[in-house]
Amino acid sequence: MDAASTEECCRYEVQELVGETRLQEMAQMLPSHTDCFESMVLANRSLCTEAHAQIQDVINVRLALPPGQSYSAGDVLVVWPRADPELVRRFVVETLDLSLQKRVRIVLAKDGVGGSNAPSPFPDMPLSMEEIFSAYLDISAVPTRHFFHVLSLHTDHELHKQKLTEFASRTVEAKDALYEYCKSERRS
Protein backbone atom coordinates (compact mmCIF):
# COMPACT_ATOMS: atom_id res chain seq x y z
CA MET A 1 0.00 0.00 0.00
CA ASP A 2 1.42 3.40 -0.92
CA ALA A 3 1.72 6.43 1.39
CA ALA A 4 -1.28 8.20 -0.18
CA SER A 5 -3.51 5.19 0.53
CA THR A 6 -2.26 5.00 4.11
CA GLU A 7 -3.04 8.67 4.72
CA GLU A 8 -6.46 8.22 3.16
CA CYS A 9 -7.57 5.44 5.50
CA CYS A 10 -5.58 5.09 8.68
CA ARG A 11 -6.58 7.01 11.78
CA TYR A 12 -4.22 5.12 14.07
CA GLU A 13 -0.77 3.61 14.04
CA VAL A 14 0.04 0.43 15.91
CA GLN A 15 3.47 0.49 17.49
CA GLU A 16 4.73 -3.01 18.20
CA LEU A 17 6.68 -3.28 21.42
CA VAL A 18 9.85 -5.31 21.07
CA GLY A 19 12.00 -6.79 23.78
CA GLU A 20 10.94 -7.52 27.32
CA THR A 21 8.23 -5.38 28.81
CA ARG A 22 8.20 -4.39 32.43
CA LEU A 23 4.76 -5.71 33.41
CA GLN A 24 4.86 -4.36 36.96
CA GLU A 25 5.57 -0.84 35.70
CA MET A 26 2.78 -1.15 33.15
CA ALA A 27 0.36 -2.39 35.80
CA GLN A 28 1.14 0.72 37.85
CA MET A 29 0.34 2.89 34.82
CA LEU A 30 -3.16 1.42 34.49
CA PRO A 31 -5.85 3.77 35.73
CA SER A 32 -7.23 2.80 39.10
CA HIS A 33 -11.01 2.69 39.30
CA THR A 34 -11.70 1.94 42.94
CA ASP A 35 -15.33 2.99 42.54
CA CYS A 36 -15.99 0.50 39.71
CA PHE A 37 -18.01 -2.65 40.17
CA GLU A 38 -19.66 -5.31 38.09
CA SER A 39 -23.42 -5.52 38.08
CA MET A 40 -26.12 -7.83 36.78
CA VAL A 41 -28.83 -6.46 34.49
CA LEU A 42 -32.23 -7.12 36.11
CA ALA A 43 -34.40 -5.48 33.44
CA ASN A 44 -33.86 -4.06 29.97
CA ARG A 45 -37.05 -2.70 28.43
CA SER A 46 -37.98 -0.10 25.85
CA LEU A 47 -39.93 2.94 26.99
CA CYS A 48 -41.03 3.75 23.42
CA THR A 49 -43.66 2.43 21.10
CA GLU A 50 -42.41 -0.14 18.62
CA ALA A 51 -42.75 2.37 15.76
CA HIS A 52 -40.73 5.07 17.56
CA ALA A 53 -38.14 2.54 18.77
CA GLN A 54 -37.18 1.88 15.15
CA ILE A 55 -36.16 5.55 14.82
CA GLN A 56 -34.78 6.19 18.29
CA ASP A 57 -35.20 3.98 21.31
CA VAL A 58 -35.08 4.89 24.99
CA ILE A 59 -34.23 1.97 27.23
CA ASN A 60 -34.89 1.50 30.95
CA VAL A 61 -32.09 -0.65 32.36
CA ARG A 62 -32.26 -1.83 35.96
CA LEU A 63 -29.08 -3.04 37.62
CA ALA A 64 -28.50 -5.06 40.78
CA LEU A 65 -26.09 -3.17 43.01
CA PRO A 66 -23.51 -5.24 44.88
CA PRO A 67 -23.67 -5.20 48.68
CA GLY A 68 -22.28 -1.97 50.06
CA GLN A 69 -22.96 0.04 46.87
CA SER A 70 -25.57 2.79 46.74
CA TYR A 71 -26.48 5.71 44.57
CA SER A 72 -28.02 9.16 44.99
CA ALA A 73 -29.97 11.43 42.67
CA GLY A 74 -27.52 13.06 40.26
CA ASP A 75 -24.98 10.19 40.30
CA VAL A 76 -23.53 9.31 36.92
CA LEU A 77 -23.28 5.77 35.64
CA VAL A 78 -20.75 4.76 33.00
CA VAL A 79 -21.13 1.38 31.36
CA TRP A 80 -17.95 -0.19 30.06
CA PRO A 81 -19.02 -3.12 27.90
CA ARG A 82 -16.64 -6.00 27.41
CA ALA A 83 -16.52 -8.59 24.66
CA ASP A 84 -17.03 -12.26 25.43
CA PRO A 85 -13.60 -13.63 26.47
CA GLU A 86 -13.96 -16.77 24.33
CA LEU A 87 -14.84 -14.70 21.25
CA VAL A 88 -11.78 -12.50 21.88
CA ARG A 89 -9.55 -15.54 22.34
CA ARG A 90 -10.75 -17.15 19.11
CA PHE A 91 -10.37 -13.89 17.17
CA VAL A 92 -6.88 -13.03 18.44
CA VAL A 93 -5.38 -16.52 18.63
CA GLU A 94 -7.11 -18.35 15.77
CA THR A 95 -7.89 -15.55 13.28
CA LEU A 96 -5.01 -13.13 13.83
CA ASP A 97 -2.56 -15.83 14.94
CA LEU A 98 -1.29 -13.63 17.79
CA SER A 99 -0.83 -14.10 21.51
CA LEU A 100 -3.46 -12.59 23.79
CA GLN A 101 -0.58 -11.13 25.84
CA LYS A 102 1.19 -9.44 22.89
CA ARG A 103 1.44 -5.75 23.81
CA VAL A 104 1.22 -2.79 21.43
CA ARG A 105 0.66 0.93 21.71
CA ILE A 106 -2.03 2.49 19.52
CA VAL A 107 -1.52 6.16 18.69
CA LEU A 108 -3.17 8.67 16.38
CA ALA A 109 -1.58 8.65 12.93
CA LYS A 110 0.37 11.83 12.32
CA ASP A 111 -1.14 12.41 8.88
CA GLY A 112 -4.17 10.15 9.08
CA VAL A 113 -7.89 10.76 8.77
CA GLY A 114 -9.43 12.93 11.46
CA GLY A 115 -6.43 15.15 12.06
CA SER A 116 -3.99 14.99 14.94
CA ASN A 117 -6.20 17.12 17.24
CA ALA A 118 -8.90 14.45 17.60
CA PRO A 119 -8.88 12.62 20.94
CA SER A 120 -7.89 8.98 20.90
CA PRO A 121 -10.11 6.35 22.52
CA PHE A 122 -6.93 4.41 23.36
CA PRO A 123 -4.91 5.20 26.50
CA ASP A 124 -1.35 6.40 26.05
CA MET A 125 0.16 3.15 27.27
CA PRO A 126 0.84 -0.38 26.05
CA LEU A 127 -2.21 -2.63 25.80
CA SER A 128 -2.43 -6.38 25.31
CA MET A 129 -4.33 -7.84 22.36
CA GLU A 130 -6.79 -9.19 24.93
CA GLU A 131 -7.39 -5.69 26.38
CA ILE A 132 -7.75 -4.09 22.93
CA PHE A 133 -10.30 -6.57 21.61
CA SER A 134 -12.15 -6.92 24.94
CA ALA A 135 -12.63 -3.27 25.81
CA TYR A 136 -11.70 -0.95 22.93
CA LEU A 137 -12.67 -2.54 19.60
CA ASP A 138 -16.02 -4.19 18.84
CA ILE A 139 -15.19 -7.32 16.88
CA SER A 140 -18.85 -8.34 16.74
CA ALA A 141 -20.14 -5.10 15.16
CA VAL A 142 -21.66 -5.02 11.70
CA PRO A 143 -18.94 -3.72 9.32
CA THR A 144 -19.34 -0.19 7.93
CA ARG A 145 -18.66 1.17 4.43
CA HIS A 146 -15.43 2.69 5.75
CA PHE A 147 -14.31 -0.72 7.00
CA PHE A 148 -14.74 -2.19 3.51
CA HIS A 149 -12.93 0.81 1.99
CA VAL A 150 -9.93 0.25 4.27
CA LEU A 151 -9.91 -3.48 3.47
CA SER A 152 -10.00 -2.70 -0.27
CA LEU A 153 -6.76 -0.72 0.14
CA HIS A 154 -5.02 -3.72 1.69
CA THR A 155 -5.66 -6.44 -0.90
CA ASP A 156 -4.01 -7.25 -4.21
CA HIS A 157 -6.65 -9.85 -5.15
CA GLU A 158 -8.60 -8.18 -7.97
CA LEU A 159 -11.97 -9.84 -7.28
CA HIS A 160 -11.74 -9.06 -3.55
CA LYS A 161 -10.73 -5.46 -4.28
CA GLN A 162 -13.69 -5.06 -6.67
CA LYS A 163 -16.24 -6.44 -4.18
CA LEU A 164 -14.83 -4.46 -1.24
CA THR A 165 -14.81 -1.26 -3.31
CA GLU A 166 -18.43 -1.94 -4.32
CA PHE A 167 -19.46 -2.30 -0.65
CA ALA A 168 -17.66 0.97 0.16
CA SER A 169 -19.41 2.87 -2.64
CA ARG A 170 -22.23 5.35 -1.95
CA THR A 171 -24.50 4.19 -4.78
CA VAL A 172 -27.97 2.85 -4.02
CA GLU A 173 -27.02 -0.53 -5.48
CA ALA A 174 -23.92 -0.70 -3.28
CA LYS A 175 -25.93 0.22 -0.18
CA ASP A 176 -28.43 -2.53 -1.00
CA ALA A 177 -25.62 -5.06 -1.55
CA LEU A 178 -23.92 -4.04 1.71
CA TYR A 179 -27.20 -4.29 3.60
CA GLU A 180 -27.91 -7.72 2.13
CA TYR A 181 -24.38 -8.99 2.85
CA CYS A 182 -23.93 -7.59 6.37
CA LYS A 183 -27.20 -6.77 7.98
CA SER A 184 -29.64 -9.28 6.49
CA GLU A 185 -27.17 -12.12 6.93
CA ARG A 186 -26.16 -10.85 10.44
CA ARG A 187 -22.48 -10.99 9.60
CA SER A 188 -19.85 -9.31 11.69
TORLO-990690 format. One record per residue (C-alpha): x, y, z. Coordinates in steps of 0.02 Angstrom, whole numbers. Layout:
BEGIN
<node><u>X</u><v>Y</v><w>Z</w></node>
...
// end
This chain:
BEGIN
<node><u>0</u><v>0</v><w>0</w></node>
<node><u>71</u><v>170</v><w>-46</w></node>
<node><u>86</u><v>322</v><w>69</w></node>
<node><u>-64</u><v>410</v><w>-9</w></node>
<node><u>-175</u><v>260</v><w>26</w></node>
<node><u>-113</u><v>250</v><w>205</w></node>
<node><u>-152</u><v>434</v><w>236</w></node>
<node><u>-323</u><v>411</v><w>158</w></node>
<node><u>-378</u><v>272</v><w>275</w></node>
<node><u>-279</u><v>254</v><w>434</w></node>
<node><u>-329</u><v>351</v><w>589</w></node>
<node><u>-211</u><v>256</v><w>704</w></node>
<node><u>-39</u><v>181</v><w>702</w></node>
<node><u>2</u><v>21</v><w>795</w></node>
<node><u>173</u><v>24</v><w>875</w></node>
<node><u>236</u><v>-150</v><w>910</w></node>
<node><u>334</u><v>-164</v><w>1071</w></node>
<node><u>493</u><v>-266</v><w>1054</w></node>
<node><u>600</u><v>-339</v><w>1189</w></node>
<node><u>547</u><v>-376</v><w>1366</w></node>
<node><u>412</u><v>-269</v><w>1441</w></node>
<node><u>410</u><v>-219</v><w>1622</w></node>
<node><u>238</u><v>-286</v><w>1670</w></node>
<node><u>243</u><v>-218</v><w>1848</w></node>
<node><u>279</u><v>-42</v><w>1785</w></node>
<node><u>139</u><v>-58</v><w>1657</w></node>
<node><u>18</u><v>-119</v><w>1790</w></node>
<node><u>57</u><v>36</v><w>1892</w></node>
<node><u>17</u><v>145</v><w>1741</w></node>
<node><u>-158</u><v>71</v><w>1724</w></node>
<node><u>-292</u><v>189</v><w>1787</w></node>
<node><u>-361</u><v>140</v><w>1955</w></node>
<node><u>-551</u><v>134</v><w>1965</w></node>
<node><u>-585</u><v>97</v><w>2147</w></node>
<node><u>-766</u><v>149</v><w>2127</w></node>
<node><u>-799</u><v>25</v><w>1986</w></node>
<node><u>-900</u><v>-132</v><w>2008</w></node>
<node><u>-983</u><v>-266</v><w>1904</w></node>
<node><u>-1171</u><v>-276</v><w>1904</w></node>
<node><u>-1306</u><v>-391</v><w>1839</w></node>
<node><u>-1442</u><v>-323</v><w>1725</w></node>
<node><u>-1611</u><v>-356</v><w>1805</w></node>
<node><u>-1720</u><v>-274</v><w>1672</w></node>
<node><u>-1693</u><v>-203</v><w>1499</w></node>
<node><u>-1853</u><v>-135</v><w>1422</w></node>
<node><u>-1899</u><v>-5</v><w>1293</w></node>
<node><u>-1996</u><v>147</v><w>1349</w></node>
<node><u>-2052</u><v>187</v><w>1171</w></node>
<node><u>-2183</u><v>122</v><w>1055</w></node>
<node><u>-2120</u><v>-7</v><w>931</w></node>
<node><u>-2138</u><v>119</v><w>788</w></node>
<node><u>-2036</u><v>253</v><w>878</w></node>
<node><u>-1907</u><v>127</v><w>938</w></node>
<node><u>-1859</u><v>94</v><w>757</w></node>
<node><u>-1808</u><v>277</v><w>741</w></node>
<node><u>-1739</u><v>309</v><w>914</w></node>
<node><u>-1760</u><v>199</v><w>1065</w></node>
<node><u>-1754</u><v>245</v><w>1249</w></node>
<node><u>-1712</u><v>98</v><w>1362</w></node>
<node><u>-1744</u><v>75</v><w>1547</w></node>
<node><u>-1605</u><v>-32</v><w>1618</w></node>
<node><u>-1613</u><v>-91</v><w>1798</w></node>
<node><u>-1454</u><v>-152</v><w>1881</w></node>
<node><u>-1425</u><v>-253</v><w>2039</w></node>
<node><u>-1305</u><v>-159</v><w>2151</w></node>
<node><u>-1176</u><v>-262</v><w>2244</w></node>
<node><u>-1184</u><v>-260</v><w>2434</w></node>
<node><u>-1114</u><v>-99</v><w>2503</w></node>
<node><u>-1148</u><v>2</v><w>2344</w></node>
<node><u>-1279</u><v>139</v><w>2337</w></node>
<node><u>-1324</u><v>286</v><w>2228</w></node>
<node><u>-1401</u><v>458</v><w>2249</w></node>
<node><u>-1499</u><v>571</v><w>2133</w></node>
<node><u>-1376</u><v>653</v><w>2013</w></node>
<node><u>-1249</u><v>510</v><w>2015</w></node>
<node><u>-1177</u><v>465</v><w>1846</w></node>
<node><u>-1164</u><v>288</v><w>1782</w></node>
<node><u>-1038</u><v>238</v><w>1650</w></node>
<node><u>-1057</u><v>69</v><w>1568</w></node>
<node><u>-897</u><v>-10</v><w>1503</w></node>
<node><u>-951</u><v>-156</v><w>1395</w></node>
<node><u>-832</u><v>-300</v><w>1370</w></node>
<node><u>-826</u><v>-430</v><w>1233</w></node>
<node><u>-852</u><v>-613</v><w>1271</w></node>
<node><u>-680</u><v>-682</v><w>1324</w></node>
<node><u>-698</u><v>-839</v><w>1217</w></node>
<node><u>-742</u><v>-735</v><w>1062</w></node>
<node><u>-589</u><v>-625</v><w>1094</w></node>
<node><u>-477</u><v>-777</v><w>1117</w></node>
<node><u>-538</u><v>-858</v><w>955</w></node>
<node><u>-519</u><v>-694</v><w>859</w></node>
<node><u>-344</u><v>-651</v><w>922</w></node>
<node><u>-269</u><v>-826</v><w>932</w></node>
<node><u>-355</u><v>-917</v><w>788</w></node>
<node><u>-395</u><v>-777</v><w>664</w></node>
<node><u>-250</u><v>-656</v><w>691</w></node>
<node><u>-128</u><v>-792</v><w>747</w></node>
<node><u>-65</u><v>-682</v><w>889</w></node>
<node><u>-41</u><v>-705</v><w>1076</w></node>
<node><u>-173</u><v>-629</v><w>1190</w></node>
<node><u>-29</u><v>-557</v><w>1292</w></node>
<node><u>60</u><v>-472</v><w>1144</w></node>
<node><u>72</u><v>-288</v><w>1190</w></node>
<node><u>61</u><v>-139</v><w>1072</w></node>
<node><u>33</u><v>46</v><w>1086</w></node>
<node><u>-102</u><v>125</v><w>976</w></node>
<node><u>-76</u><v>308</v><w>935</w></node>
<node><u>-159</u><v>433</v><w>819</w></node>
<node><u>-79</u><v>432</v><w>647</w></node>
<node><u>18</u><v>592</v><w>616</w></node>
<node><u>-57</u><v>621</v><w>444</w></node>
<node><u>-209</u><v>508</v><w>454</w></node>
<node><u>-394</u><v>538</v><w>439</w></node>
<node><u>-472</u><v>646</v><w>573</w></node>
<node><u>-322</u><v>758</v><w>603</w></node>
<node><u>-200</u><v>749</v><w>747</w></node>
<node><u>-310</u><v>856</v><w>862</w></node>
<node><u>-445</u><v>723</v><w>880</w></node>
<node><u>-444</u><v>631</v><w>1047</w></node>
<node><u>-394</u><v>449</v><w>1045</w></node>
<node><u>-505</u><v>318</v><w>1126</w></node>
<node><u>-347</u><v>220</v><w>1168</w></node>
<node><u>-246</u><v>260</v><w>1325</w></node>
<node><u>-68</u><v>320</v><w>1303</w></node>
<node><u>8</u><v>158</v><w>1364</w></node>
<node><u>42</u><v>-19</v><w>1302</w></node>
<node><u>-111</u><v>-132</v><w>1290</w></node>
<node><u>-122</u><v>-319</v><w>1266</w></node>
<node><u>-217</u><v>-392</v><w>1118</w></node>
<node><u>-340</u><v>-459</v><w>1246</w></node>
<node><u>-370</u><v>-284</v><w>1319</w></node>
<node><u>-388</u><v>-205</v><w>1147</w></node>
<node><u>-515</u><v>-329</v><w>1080</w></node>
<node><u>-608</u><v>-346</v><w>1247</w></node>
<node><u>-632</u><v>-164</v><w>1291</w></node>
<node><u>-585</u><v>-48</v><w>1147</w></node>
<node><u>-634</u><v>-127</v><w>980</w></node>
<node><u>-801</u><v>-209</v><w>942</w></node>
<node><u>-759</u><v>-366</v><w>844</w></node>
<node><u>-943</u><v>-417</v><w>837</w></node>
<node><u>-1007</u><v>-255</v><w>758</w></node>
<node><u>-1083</u><v>-251</v><w>585</w></node>
<node><u>-947</u><v>-186</v><w>466</w></node>
<node><u>-967</u><v>-9</v><w>397</w></node>
<node><u>-933</u><v>58</v><w>222</w></node>
<node><u>-772</u><v>135</v><w>288</w></node>
<node><u>-716</u><v>-36</v><w>350</w></node>
<node><u>-737</u><v>-110</v><w>176</w></node>
<node><u>-647</u><v>40</v><w>100</w></node>
<node><u>-496</u><v>12</v><w>214</w></node>
<node><u>-496</u><v>-174</v><w>173</w></node>
<node><u>-500</u><v>-135</v><w>-13</w></node>
<node><u>-338</u><v>-36</v><w>7</w></node>
<node><u>-251</u><v>-186</v><w>84</w></node>
<node><u>-283</u><v>-322</v><w>-45</w></node>
<node><u>-201</u><v>-363</v><w>-210</w></node>
<node><u>-332</u><v>-492</v><w>-257</w></node>
<node><u>-430</u><v>-409</v><w>-398</w></node>
<node><u>-598</u><v>-492</v><w>-364</w></node>
<node><u>-587</u><v>-453</v><w>-178</w></node>
<node><u>-537</u><v>-273</v><w>-214</w></node>
<node><u>-684</u><v>-253</v><w>-334</w></node>
<node><u>-812</u><v>-322</v><w>-209</w></node>
<node><u>-741</u><v>-223</v><w>-62</w></node>
<node><u>-741</u><v>-63</v><w>-166</w></node>
<node><u>-921</u><v>-97</v><w>-216</w></node>
<node><u>-973</u><v>-115</v><w>-32</w></node>
<node><u>-883</u><v>48</v><w>8</w></node>
<node><u>-971</u><v>143</v><w>-132</w></node>
<node><u>-1111</u><v>268</v><w>-97</w></node>
<node><u>-1225</u><v>209</v><w>-239</w></node>
<node><u>-1398</u><v>142</v><w>-201</w></node>
<node><u>-1351</u><v>-26</v><w>-274</w></node>
<node><u>-1196</u><v>-35</v><w>-164</w></node>
<node><u>-1297</u><v>11</v><w>-9</w></node>
<node><u>-1421</u><v>-127</v><w>-50</w></node>
<node><u>-1281</u><v>-253</v><w>-78</w></node>
<node><u>-1196</u><v>-202</v><w>85</w></node>
<node><u>-1360</u><v>-215</v><w>180</w></node>
<node><u>-1396</u><v>-386</v><w>107</w></node>
<node><u>-1219</u><v>-449</v><w>142</w></node>
<node><u>-1196</u><v>-380</v><w>319</w></node>
<node><u>-1360</u><v>-339</v><w>399</w></node>
<node><u>-1482</u><v>-464</v><w>325</w></node>
<node><u>-1359</u><v>-606</v><w>347</w></node>
<node><u>-1308</u><v>-543</v><w>522</w></node>
<node><u>-1124</u><v>-549</v><w>480</w></node>
<node><u>-992</u><v>-465</v><w>585</w></node>
// end
